[in-house]
Amino acid sequence: MRGANQSSVSEFLLLGLSRQPQQQQLLFMLFLSMYLATVLGNLLILLAISMDSRLHIPMYFFLSNLSFVDICFSSTTVPKMLANHMLGSQTISFSACLTQMYFLFEFTDMDNFLLAVMAYDRFVAVCHPLHYSAKMTHQLCALLVTGSWVIASLNALLHTLLMAQLSFCADNTIPHFFCDVTPLLKLSCSDTRINQMMILTEGALIMITPFICILVSYILITCTVLRVPSTKGRWKAFSTCGSHLAVVSLFYVTIIGVYFNPSSSHLSEKDTTATVMYTVVTPMLNPFIYSLRNRDLKGSLQKMIVKCTVFHEE
């Protein structure tokens, strides 16, 4: 039965972002630079948090997990695109395509859940500062992150298994630089209504529930901060949330633009631009946004760089 349902297509062609040789070379250098910046920036945050005992608190525990996920997120798509360019190949096997899609789902969900958890952490810190240590225990932090990984993995597995049941008959050309669910559904010659229904119901629930948690958290934070009598106090409270809000806005605008429009209205150019934003640009910007707006993290990074420089000179 599996053989009857399984595709006759053994590989797909990833067209990438451009077919012009000069543009391809420019894009290769651009994506290589952004990928290196993503890995280096997020690794620096991981090292700074692990080496500075003052940063061993829930806020930075969640941030270190976000940095790890962002490294994995970019590594799911960009290295394959760079390798294809260097090898002069555009192919990706059927199994590798499904594997890439699985990890894309998993790390997208993890970004989503971690942003919600970080919003809850900011809510407790701003609205219940005296009870912060009692509420945000190590056990709760570990449970929130572990639960996020379990749900993200199960959701990714569900959509990957549903995709594996589809047939792909003739056209195997994907107008993207990675195996995303939307172009794969367009290529299938099977009935994709179940897949689309799951994306718009279960998938939407996975995305919208954390978004609502973030929204409620910031409504409560805003109400609390507006009751602070001094302008300086209000600004200080809001400034602790600014970087998180910037990352949340960039993440959700691109995700909603790609996955929650009817497939018939999708334009591949717009899809590709949006997917580049959330798979490449957002993971690259996150460490810069958090480190530039966070005095403690910035100080820890500066100390670490000074230590490394001194050690190198010795």
N, C-alpha and C positions, 0 to 999 in steps of 0.2 A: 504494500500500500504506500509506503514511504517513497519507493522508487517512482510510483505513478505521480505522486504529488510533487516530488522534488524537481527542481529546475533542470532544464537541459543546458543552462548556462553555467559554465564552470568558473568563469571569471568575469569581472566587470572592467570597464575602461573609465578611469577618472580623468575627465577633461581638464581639471584644474581651473585656474582663474583667467587664463588667457591662452590664445593659440599663436600669438605673435612672439617670435623668438626674442626680440629685444625686451618686450614686456615681461616675458618669462624669466629672463636673466635678472631684471630689476626686482621682480616679485620674489625670486629665489633669495636674493641678498636681503630684501626687506623682511621676509619671513624667518630667515636664519637669524637675523639681528633680533627680531622680536622674541623668537624662541629662546635664544641665549639670555636675553634680558629677563624673560619670564623665569627661567630656571635659576639664574644667578640671584635675582631679586628675592624670590621665594626661599631659596636656600639660605640667604643671608638672614632673613627673618627667622627661619627655623633655628639657625645657629645662635642668633642673638637671644632668642627666647630660652633655648636650652642652656646657655652659658650664664645667663643672668638670673640669679635666684629671686630678685625682686619682681621678675616677670612671671613667676610660677603661680599665677592666679587664673581664675576661670576665663577672663577676657582673652588672655594671651594663649591659653590652652586651646580655645576655639579658633583663634587666629592662626596658630601653628597648624591645626588640622586643615584650615582653609588653604594655607600655603601649600601643604602637601598635596591636597586635592587639585589645586591649580597647576602644579607641576605635572601631575598625572594626566590632567585634562588636556593640556597642550601636547603632551607626549603621545597622546592617542592619535592625533591627526597630523601634526606638523612634520615629524620625522619621516613619515611615509611619503608625504608630498615632496620633501626635500630629496629623499632617496630616489623617487621616481624621476625627478628632474635630472639628477646626476647620472642615473643609469639610462636615461632616454626612454623610459618605459612609462606607460600609463595604466598598467594592469594591476588588479588586486583580485586574489582568488575569492571564491564564494564564501568559504569558511572564514577567511581573514576579514572579509567585508562584514559578516555577521558579528565577528569578535570585536571589530572596531565599533560597530553600532552598539553592542552591549556595553562597552566601557564608556561610550559617549552618554548613554542613558544613565549609567551609574554615577558618573562624575557630575553630570548636570543636576541630578537629583541631590547629590551630596552638597554641591554648592548651594542649592535651594534650601536644604534643611539646615545647613550651618549658618546661613544668613538669618534664618528664623531663630535659631538658638542664640545667636549673638544679639539679636534684637531683644529677646527675653532677658538675656544677661544685662543689657543696658537698662531695661525696664526695672529690674530688681535693684540695680545700682543707683538709679536716679530716684525711683519712687519709694524704695524701702532700704535706704542706705544703712540703717542701724541693724537690719536683719540680713544684710547681704551675705555675710560669712555663714550664717546658720542656714540660709536657703540654698545658696550655691555651693553645696558640699562637693568634695572630690567624687563621691559615689554618684551624685546626680549628674555631674559633668560627664563622667565616663558612661553612664547609662544613656544620656542624650546622644552622645556621639556614636556609641555602639548601636543603639536603636536606629539611628539614621543610616548607618552602613547596611544593616539588615534589610530595612525597607527599600533602600536604593537598589540593593542587589536583587531582591525579589522582583521589583518593578522592571528592572533591566532584563531579567531572565524571562519574564512574561512576554514582553514585546519582542525579544529576540526569537523566542520559540514560535510566536505567531508569524513572524517574518519568515522563519525557516520552512513553514508549511506552504508558502506561496510558490507558484510556478513563474519562471522567467523564461520566455520562449525565444525571442529573436533579438530585440534591441537590448544591448548590455552597456549602453553609454550613459554614464552619470555626469551631469553637467555641474559637478561640484569637485572639491579637492579631497573629499572623504565620503564615506558611506553613511549618509544621513537617511533617516527613515522616510522623509517626504519624497525625495527622488526615487528611492527604491520602490515605494508604493506605486509611483507613476509608471515604472517599468514593468510591473507585474502584469501578467495576462490572466491572473486569477481574480476572484471576487475579493476585493480588499475592504469590504464594508465592516467586517468585524474588527480589522486592524484600526480603521479610522474611528470606529465607534469607541474602541478602547482608549485611543489617544484623546478623544474629546470628552470621555467620561472619567475613567480611572486615571489616565494621564493628567487630565485637567485637575482632578481632585488632589493628586500628588503635588502639583504646582501651586494651586490656588490656596490650599490649606495653610502652608507656611507663609504665603503672601498675606493672608488675612491675619495670621499671628503677628507678622511684622507691622501691619497697619494698625492693629489694636494696640500693640506695644507702644508705637510712636504717638498714637492719640492720647494714651494715658500719660506718657512722658511729657507731651506738650502741655496737658492740663496741669501736671505737677509743676513744671518749670514756670508756667505763667503765674503761679501763685507765689513764686520767689519774689520778695520785695525789691531787691537790688538788681539793676540792669547788668552789673558785672557778674552776679551770681547766675542770672538766667543765661548769659552768653557762655559762661564756663560749662554749665550743664549741657547746653545745646552743642557746644564744640566737641564734646566727647562722642557725640552721635553723628557728626558731620561726615566723617570718612565712610562710616557704615552706610549712611543714606545714599552717598554718591555711588557706591558699589552696587547697592540694591537697585537703584534706578537704572543703571546701565544694564544690569543683568536681566531684569524683568522686561524692560522695553524690547530688547532684542529677542528674548525667548517667546514672548507673546506674538511678536511680529512674524516669527517663523512658523510656530507650531499651532497656533490657534486661529488661523485664517482658513477658510474652506480651500481645499487643494486646487479647485478649479481657478481660484483667484491668484494663485501663486505665480509670481514672475521670477524666473531663475536668477536674474541679476540682483533683484532685491533680496531674495533668499540668501544668495551667496554673500552679499554685503553684511547682512544681519548675522549669519553664521560665523563669518570672520570676526565680527565684533565680540560675540560671546565665547568663541572657542580660542581666540588668539589674543585679541586686544584686552579684554577684561582680565584674564589671568596675568597679563603683563602689567597692567595698571594697578592692580590690587596692592602689591607691596609698596609701590610708590605713594599711593593714596594714604595707606595706613602709616607708613614711616614718616612721611612729611608732616602729617597732622597729629602725630602722637609724640609728645615730648620724651616720654620714658623710653619708647622704642628707638627713637632717633638717637638719644643719648647712649643707649646700649650698643647700637650699631657703630657709633663713632668710637666708643671705647674698644670694641672688638677690632675695628680697622686699625686703630693706633697700636694695639697689642701685636697684631699680625705684622705691621710695618716694623716695629721695634725688633720683633723676633727675627724677621727677615734680614735686618741690617746687622744683627749680631752673628 
